[in-house]
Amino acid sequence: MSVLDRFLLNGTVDAVEDLTRGARRIRVAGPSLRDLAWTPGQHIRLLVGDISAPSNWLRGLRDTLRTYSIWDYDAGGCLDLCIVDHPEPGPGARWSHSVHIGQRVSFTRPEGRLVLKDGAPFHLFVGEETASVAFGAMLRALPPAERAYAVLEFEGPEDRLPLPRHDELTWVYRDTATPEDDGPLLRALRSLDLPTEPGVAYIAGEARTCQVVRRHLTHERGWPRKATVVKPFWAPGRTGLD
Ligand SMILES: Cc1cc2nc3c(=O)[nH]c(=O)nc-3n(C[C@H](O)[C@H](O)[C@H](O)COP(=O)(O)OP(=O)(O)OC[C@H]3O[C@@H](n4cnc5c(N)ncnc54)[C@H](O)[C@@H]3O)c2cc1C
């Protein structure tokens, strides 16, 4: 066993499937993935480059690790990621296109605080396609009696990920954006008919949008800051955020 194997989980790619025209589900399986401590919404850090290459060390592992939410997990030893395309593919997006069945994959243990909060009067999910991967796992784990609202932004209707409670969620599309407004996501959130008392909001995706969404909830709707769980996933011009 190498030193890295002590810190990283290893598995083998078992399946690769297009969920939409720009989102791939990648299933990794293996004995070391059995009975992991995972809470829906949590992520792993995936090795998408050669960690042993000195050139990657010199670059501070900038091109070596990328963060991905766990789309689904089976304690029998199999874990699904869902990696979405974006306009400036870096090492992560390129990895998702080159990965093949039988390939060995290494990643860190699940971690993160973007998880369901107990006792919330209701749950609100706000974000775009990258955030919807974590939201999918969280929605699947939500007891049926708990109320959920969501505003989810995608490029177009054909890009929607298959999420539970599909018909209860508000879906918006970037192609309806106009230069004058704050974007379809914020427009839809402003007009969303929410209960008057605050719930808990899970806000993820592009960093600036996360800030604007939190500001809307706290300033315009009067929610306490602690009723919002915010996790920026990426920011324009920044690589491998997290
Ligand atoms: C906690 C967490 C969980 C995440 N979960 C997922 C997930 O489940 N699925 C998933 O697909 N992504 C997820 N992401 C985002 C993912 O890690 C980044 O999008 C990833 O860094 C992109 O890697 P890359 O190497 O392709 O591009 P990078 O080298 O990181 O970036 C290259 C350029 O592309 C831009 N860019 C990166 N992502 C996007 C985007 N989505 N849209 C537009 N421009 C972008 C960057 O700003 C940069 O300019 C998550 C991020 C975090 C922090």
Ligand as a Chemical Component Dictionary entry (heavy atoms), coordinates in Angstrom:
data_LIG
# 
_chem_comp.id                   LIG 
_chem_comp.type                 NON-POLYMER 
_chem_comp.pdbx_formal_charge   0 
_chem_comp.three_letter_code    LIG 
# 
loop_
_chem_comp_atom.comp_id 
_chem_comp_atom.atom_id 
_chem_comp_atom.alt_atom_id 
_chem_comp_atom.type_symbol 
_chem_comp_atom.charge 
_chem_comp_atom.model_Cartn_x 
_chem_comp_atom.model_Cartn_y 
_chem_comp_atom.model_Cartn_z 
_chem_comp_atom.pdbx_ordinal 
LIG C1  C1  C 0 -18.179 21.571 -3.014  1  
LIG C2  C2  C 0 -18.207 21.549 -4.525  2  
LIG C3  C3  C 0 -18.985 20.604 -5.173  3  
LIG C4  C4  C 0 -19.039 20.577 -6.568  4  
LIG N1  N1  N 0 -19.796 19.635 -7.182  5  
LIG C5  C5  C 0 -19.833 19.571 -8.534  6  
LIG C6  C6  C 0 -20.557 18.541 -9.207  7  
LIG O1  O1  O 0 -21.145 17.671 -8.560  8  
LIG N2  N2  N 0 -20.553 18.532 -10.550 9  
LIG C7  C7  C 0 -19.882 19.470 -11.293 10 
LIG O2  O2  O 0 -19.906 19.401 -12.524 11 
LIG N3  N3  N 0 -19.182 20.461 -10.690 12 
LIG C8  C8  C 0 -19.128 20.513 -9.333  13 
LIG N4  N4  N 0 -18.406 21.477 -8.706  14 
LIG C9  C9  C 0 -17.725 22.476 -9.523  15 
LIG C10 C10 C 0 -16.463 21.912 -10.061 16 
LIG O3  O3  O 0 -15.550 21.539 -9.050  17 
LIG C11 C11 C 0 -15.824 23.033 -10.910 18 
LIG O4  O4  O 0 -16.719 23.437 -11.893 19 
LIG C12 C12 C 0 -14.572 22.503 -11.460 20 
LIG O5  O5  O 0 -13.547 23.207 -10.824 21 
LIG C13 C13 C 0 -14.427 22.695 -12.926 22 
LIG O6  O6  O 0 -13.206 22.106 -13.191 23 
LIG P1  P1  P 0 -12.453 22.261 -14.520 24 
LIG O7  O7  O 0 -11.112 21.682 -14.268 25 
LIG O8  O8  O 0 -13.263 21.779 -15.662 26 
LIG O9  O9  O 0 -12.342 23.854 -14.722 27 
LIG P2  P2  P 0 -11.354 24.820 -13.931 28 
LIG O10 O10 O 0 -9.949  24.588 -14.357 29 
LIG O11 O11 O 0 -11.633 24.739 -12.466 30 
LIG O12 O12 O 0 -11.855 26.227 -14.475 31 
LIG C14 C14 C 0 -11.589 26.649 -15.815 32 
LIG C15 C15 C 0 -12.482 27.861 -16.108 33 
LIG O13 O13 O 0 -13.836 27.446 -16.196 34 
LIG C16 C16 C 0 -14.653 28.231 -15.330 35 
LIG N5  N5  N 0 -15.694 27.351 -14.786 36 
LIG C17 C17 C 0 -15.545 26.343 -13.887 37 
LIG N6  N6  N 0 -16.729 25.753 -13.624 38 
LIG C18 C18 C 0 -17.649 26.422 -14.386 39 
LIG C19 C19 C 0 -19.053 26.276 -14.569 40 
LIG N7  N7  N 0 -19.756 25.330 -13.938 41 
LIG N8  N8  N 0 -19.683 27.121 -15.446 42 
LIG C20 C20 C 0 -18.988 28.077 -16.114 43 
LIG N9  N9  N 0 -17.645 28.253 -15.969 44 
LIG C21 C21 C 0 -17.002 27.438 -15.125 45 
LIG C22 C22 C 0 -13.681 28.713 -14.254 46 
LIG O14 O14 O 0 -14.150 29.877 -13.653 47 
LIG C23 C23 C 0 -12.403 28.940 -15.023 48 
LIG O15 O15 O 0 -12.437 30.204 -15.648 49 
LIG C24 C24 C 0 -18.308 21.521 -7.316  50 
LIG C25 C25 C 0 -17.487 22.452 -6.652  51 
LIG C26 C26 C 0 -17.439 22.471 -5.279  52 
LIG C27 C27 C 0 -16.556 23.486 -4.591  53 
# 
loop_
_chem_comp_bond.comp_id 
_chem_comp_bond.atom_id_1 
_chem_comp_bond.atom_id_2 
_chem_comp_bond.value_order 
_chem_comp_bond.pdbx_ordinal 
LIG C1  C2  SING 1  
LIG C2  C3  SING 2  
LIG C2  C26 DOUB 3  
LIG C3  C4  DOUB 4  
LIG C4  N1  SING 5  
LIG C4  C24 SING 6  
LIG N1  C5  DOUB 7  
LIG C5  C6  SING 8  
LIG C5  C8  SING 9  
LIG C6  O1  DOUB 10 
LIG C6  N2  SING 11 
LIG N2  C7  SING 12 
LIG C7  O2  DOUB 13 
LIG C7  N3  SING 14 
LIG N3  C8  DOUB 15 
LIG C8  N4  SING 16 
LIG N4  C9  SING 17 
LIG N4  C24 SING 18 
LIG C9  C10 SING 19 
LIG C10 O3  SING 20 
LIG C10 C11 SING 21 
LIG C11 O4  SING 22 
LIG C11 C12 SING 23 
LIG C12 O5  SING 24 
LIG C12 C13 SING 25 
LIG C13 O6  SING 26 
LIG O6  P1  SING 27 
LIG P1  O7  DOUB 28 
LIG P1  O8  SING 29 
LIG P1  O9  SING 30 
LIG O9  P2  SING 31 
LIG P2  O10 DOUB 32 
LIG P2  O11 SING 33 
LIG P2  O12 SING 34 
LIG O12 C14 SING 35 
LIG C14 C15 SING 36 
LIG C15 O13 SING 37 
LIG C15 C23 SING 38 
LIG O13 C16 SING 39 
LIG C16 N5  SING 40 
LIG C16 C22 SING 41 
LIG N5  C17 SING 42 
LIG N5  C21 SING 43 
LIG C17 N6  DOUB 44 
LIG N6  C18 SING 45 
LIG C18 C19 SING 46 
LIG C18 C21 DOUB 47 
LIG C19 N7  SING 48 
LIG C19 N8  DOUB 49 
LIG N8  C20 SING 50 
LIG C20 N9  DOUB 51 
LIG N9  C21 SING 52 
LIG C22 O14 SING 53 
LIG C22 C23 SING 54 
LIG C23 O15 SING 55 
LIG C24 C25 DOUB 56 
LIG C25 C26 SING 57 
LIG C26 C27 SING 58 
# 
